[in-house]
């Protein structure tokens, strides 16, 4: 099996900040390639009234607490921040992390966030249209900021829509994230490659990440790598049991 990178996404729900900080320090010590949070305002797993922390301020603490792994939001919701502001936030956290940040972004989908925080949920097409308008603005602001990012600050786009999202990945992104099962991921991966061919983009320039939501998916790592994934990111909730991450690292290390 081809080698692959290992990441962990720490879900900032039904937990406390001390536990989160312990978890990302442990992940960094284990030698994972990347550590992520999500960008929501409520738990995605019930109850929705449970404890929860905002993603970007959490990420800034993670950047200060860790030393080795790449970091990011998987993924930021384009609707929640002006694109120039998002670029500046990312550049700033990149400096805190000493150049280890990914800028992950997507169109958004979780309606309770929108409703409670006063954002217009709109429709799927309207949110994708807004994302398409934001991507060149994000790139332009990153190029204009002083000081510039310390690291490469790769732009990751999350989503698997075949007509718009994957086209935007081919046009703008340095990395792409989606979910399983493996056969669905393989099909989306081939569609992304086709968009790259249409747009004159080398598909090898785009890192292929996948979110693994369970220990069973971790045990199916070989199938995801065969489907085209090069970076497997395992989601963990409180109490942050790292045994499945350790299994994934063992497979990645041969």
C-alpha positions as CSV (number, residue, x, y, z in Angstrom):
1,X,0.0,0.0,0.0
2,X,1.2,3.5,-0.8
3,X,2.3,5.7,2.1
4,X,-0.1,8.3,3.4
5,X,-0.3,11.1,5.9
6,X,-2.3,10.9,9.2
7,X,-4.4,13.6,10.7
8,X,-6.8,14.0,13.6
9,X,-9.8,16.3,13.8
10,X,-10.7,17.1,17.4
11,X,-14.4,17.9,17.7
12,X,-14.8,20.9,20.0
13,X,-18.2,19.7,21.3
14,X,-19.3,18.2,24.7
15,X,-15.9,18.9,26.2
16,X,-13.9,21.6,28.0
17,X,-10.8,23.6,26.9
18,X,-8.4,21.8,29.2
19,X,-9.4,18.4,27.6
20,X,-9.0,19.9,24.1
21,X,-5.6,21.3,24.9
22,X,-4.4,18.0,26.4
23,X,-5.7,16.2,23.2
24,X,-3.9,18.3,20.7
25,X,-0.7,18.2,22.7
26,X,-1.0,14.4,22.7
27,X,-1.7,14.3,19.0
28,X,1.4,16.4,18.3
29,X,3.5,14.2,20.5
30,X,2.3,11.1,18.7
31,X,3.7,12.5,15.5
32,X,0.5,13.0,13.4
33,X,0.9,15.0,10.3
34,X,-2.0,17.3,10.9
35,X,-4.5,18.4,13.6
36,X,-7.9,20.1,12.9
37,X,-11.0,21.5,14.4
38,X,-14.3,22.3,12.7
39,X,-16.0,25.6,12.2
40,X,-19.5,25.4,13.8
41,X,-21.2,27.2,16.7
42,X,-23.1,24.2,18.1
43,X,-22.4,20.5,18.5
44,X,-23.1,18.4,15.5
45,X,-23.9,15.4,17.7
46,X,-26.8,15.7,20.2
47,X,-27.6,17.4,22.3
48,X,-27.2,20.7,20.3
49,X,-27.4,22.6,23.6
50,X,-24.2,20.9,24.8
51,X,-20.8,22.5,25.4
52,X,-19.1,23.9,22.3
53,X,-16.2,26.1,21.3
54,X,-15.7,28.4,18.3
55,X,-13.2,27.0,15.8
56,X,-10.7,29.8,14.9
57,X,-10.1,31.1,18.4
58,X,-9.6,27.4,19.4
59,X,-7.2,27.0,16.5
60,X,-5.1,30.0,17.6
61,X,-4.5,28.3,21.0
62,X,-3.7,25.0,19.2
63,X,-1.1,26.9,17.1
64,X,0.6,28.2,20.2
65,X,0.5,24.9,22.1
66,X,1.9,22.6,19.3
67,X,5.2,22.4,17.5
68,X,5.2,19.9,14.7
69,X,1.8,19.0,13.1
70,X,0.1,21.1,10.4
71,X,-3.1,22.7,11.6
72,X,-6.4,23.8,10.2
73,X,-10.2,24.1,10.2
74,X,-11.9,21.2,8.4
75,X,-13.4,23.4,7.1
76,X,-14.2,27.1,7.6
77,X,-17.7,28.2,6.5
78,X,-17.4,30.8,3.9
79,X,-20.6,32.5,5.1
80,X,-19.4,33.3,8.5
81,X,-16.6,35.8,7.7
82,X,-15.7,38.4,5.1
83,X,-13.2,36.7,2.8
84,X,-10.5,39.3,3.4
85,X,-11.0,38.9,7.2
86,X,-10.7,35.1,6.9
87,X,-7.4,35.5,4.9
88,X,-6.0,37.9,7.6
89,X,-7.1,35.5,10.4
90,X,-5.4,32.6,8.6
91,X,-2.2,34.6,8.0
92,X,-2.1,35.6,11.7
93,X,-2.6,32.1,13.0
94,X,0.0,30.9,10.5
95,X,2.5,33.2,12.2
96,X,1.4,31.9,15.6
97,X,2.0,28.3,14.4
98,X,5.3,29.3,12.8
99,X,4.1,28.5,9.3
100,X,2.1,25.3,9.8
101,X,-1.4,26.3,8.8
102,X,-3.8,25.1,6.2
103,X,-6.7,27.4,5.2
104,X,-9.7,25.2,4.8
105,X,-12.9,26.6,3.5
106,X,-16.3,25.4,2.2
107,X,-19.7,26.7,1.2
108,X,-21.4,25.9,4.6
109,X,-24.3,23.6,5.3
110,X,-25.4,23.6,9.0
111,X,-28.5,25.7,9.2
112,X,-28.7,26.0,13.1
113,X,-25.4,28.0,12.9
114,X,-26.9,30.4,10.4
115,X,-30.1,30.9,12.2
116,X,-28.7,31.5,15.7
117,X,-25.9,33.8,14.5
118,X,-27.9,35.9,12.1
119,X,-26.5,34.7,8.7
120,X,-28.7,34.2,5.7
121,X,-28.8,30.5,5.0
122,X,-30.0,31.0,1.4
123,X,-29.8,27.9,-0.8
124,X,-27.1,25.4,-1.8
125,X,-26.6,27.2,-5.1
126,X,-26.4,30.6,-3.5
127,X,-23.8,29.4,-0.9
128,X,-21.7,27.9,-3.7
129,X,-22.0,31.1,-5.7
130,X,-20.7,33.1,-2.7
131,X,-17.8,30.6,-2.2
132,X,-16.8,31.0,-5.8
133,X,-16.8,34.8,-5.4
134,X,-14.8,34.6,-2.2
135,X,-11.9,32.4,-3.3
136,X,-10.1,34.9,-5.5
137,X,-10.6,37.6,-2.9
138,X,-9.0,35.3,-0.3
139,X,-6.1,34.7,-2.5
140,X,-5.7,38.4,-3.4
141,X,-5.7,39.4,0.3
142,X,-3.2,36.8,1.2
143,X,-0.8,38.2,-1.4
144,X,-1.4,41.8,-0.1
145,X,-0.9,41.2,3.6
146,X,2.2,42.5,5.4
147,X,3.8,40.5,6.8
148,X,3.1,37.7,4.4
149,X,2.3,34.2,5.7
150,X,5.3,32.4,7.1
151,X,4.4,29.0,5.6
152,X,3.0,27.9,2.3
153,X,-0.6,28.3,3.7
154,X,-2.2,25.8,1.3
155,X,-5.8,26.5,0.5
156,X,-8.0,23.4,1.1
157,X,-11.6,23.2,-0.2
158,X,-14.0,20.8,1.4
159,X,-17.0,19.3,-0.4
160,X,-17.9,16.9,-3.2
161,X,-20.4,18.6,-5.5
162,X,-19.5,17.5,-9.0
163,X,-20.5,20.5,-11.0
164,X,-19.3,23.4,-8.9
165,X,-17.3,22.4,-5.8
166,X,-14.9,20.0,-7.6
167,X,-14.4,22.6,-10.4
168,X,-13.5,25.2,-7.8
169,X,-11.0,22.7,-6.2
170,X,-9.4,22.2,-9.6
171,X,-9.2,26.0,-10.2
172,X,-8.1,27.3,-6.8
173,X,-7.2,24.7,-4.2
174,X,-4.0,23.1,-3.0
175,X,-5.9,20.4,-1.2
176,X,-9.3,18.8,-1.3
177,X,-11.3,17.1,1.5
178,X,-14.3,14.8,1.3
179,X,-15.8,11.8,3.0
180,X,-16.4,8.1,2.3
181,X,-17.3,5.4,1.6
182,X,-14.3,4.5,-0.4
183,X,-16.1,3.8,-3.7
184,X,-17.8,7.2,-3.6
185,X,-14.5,8.9,-2.8
186,X,-12.9,7.2,-5.7
187,X,-15.6,8.4,-8.1
188,X,-15.3,12.0,-6.9
189,X,-11.6,11.8,-7.1
190,X,-11.8,10.8,-10.8
191,X,-14.3,13.7,-11.4
192,X,-11.8,16.1,-9.8
193,X,-9.1,14.7,-12.1
194,X,-11.4,15.4,-15.1
195,X,-11.9,19.0,-14.0
196,X,-8.1,19.4,-13.7
197,X,-7.8,18.2,-17.3
198,X,-10.5,20.6,-18.5
199,X,-8.8,23.5,-16.7
200,X,-5.2,22.6,-17.6
201,X,-4.3,21.9,-13.9
202,X,-1.9,19.1,-12.9
203,X,-3.9,16.9,-10.6
204,X,-0.8,16.0,-8.7
205,X,-0.7,19.5,-7.4
206,X,-3.8,18.9,-5.3
207,X,-3.5,17.0,-2.0
208,X,-6.3,14.5,-1.4
209,X,-7.6,14.3,2.1
210,X,-10.5,12.4,3.5
211,X,-12.3,12.5,6.8
212,X,-12.7,9.2,8.7
213,X,-15.6,9.3,11.1
214,X,-15.2,6.0,12.9
215,X,-12.8,3.3,13.9
216,X,-14.3,1.0,11.3
217,X,-13.3,3.5,8.6
218,X,-9.8,3.7,10.1
219,X,-9.6,-0.1,9.7
220,X,-10.5,0.4,6.0
221,X,-7.5,2.7,5.4
222,X,-6.2,0.6,2.6
223,X,-9.4,1.0,0.6
224,X,-9.3,4.8,1.0
225,X,-5.7,5.0,-0.2
226,X,-6.6,2.9,-3.2
227,X,-9.4,5.3,-3.9
228,X,-6.9,8.1,-4.2
229,X,-6.6,9.6,-0.7
230,X,-3.1,10.7,0.4
231,X,-4.0,12.2,3.8
232,X,-6.4,10.4,6.2
233,X,-7.9,12.5,8.9
234,X,-9.7,10.7,11.8
235,X,-12.4,12.6,13.7
236,X,-12.3,12.2,17.5
237,X,-14.8,13.3,20.2
238,X,-14.5,13.6,23.9
239,X,-13.0,11.6,25.7
240,X,-10.5,11.7,22.8
241,X,-9.4,8.0,22.7
242,X,-6.3,7.9,20.5
243,X,-6.2,4.1,20.1
244,X,-7.6,4.3,16.5
245,X,-5.2,7.1,15.6
246,X,-2.3,4.9,16.8
247,X,-3.6,2.1,14.6
248,X,-3.7,4.4,11.7
249,X,-0.2,5.7,12.3
250,X,1.1,2.1,12.5
251,X,-0.4,1.3,9.1
252,X,1.0,4.5,7.6
253,X,4.4,3.7,8.9
254,X,4.3,0.2,7.4
